[in-house]
Amino acid sequence: MHETALMTNILSIATENLKGYNIEKVNSVSLKVGRLANVLNDALEFAFESQTASGLFKGARLDIEIVPITACCEKCGKEFQSMDIPPLCPVCGSNEVKITGGTEVFIDSVDVDAADTE
């Protein structure tokens, strides 16, 4: 299950980026996951829950937004977005398309509570 390793990396990146801030706790982590990223959301959520049972992320919520496929039709040149696999050109109906996005996984935001600095 590569979602466990993926979540380990996501939490590591988030933790590294929070260093230097006076963070009391993390409330939520928002991810954008491309439709073609080959990620099982349920497995990703399970990995998040198991890896955030203690520490800074304890009790945090995981929000996942699925990002559509972006593509360019090689027949008519139309650039478009689609949630369908395979993506079909909405203008000419061709399945001869060049995929330009929809494979990414990235942290969109992290909502935190900062500790008092007094």
Secondary structure, DSSP 8 states (H G I E B T S, - for coil): -HHHHHHHHHHHHHHHHHTTS-EEEEEEEEEEEETTS---HHHHHHHHHHHTSSGGGTT-EEEEEEE-EEEEETTT--EEEESSSS---TTT----EEEEES--EEEEEEEEEE----
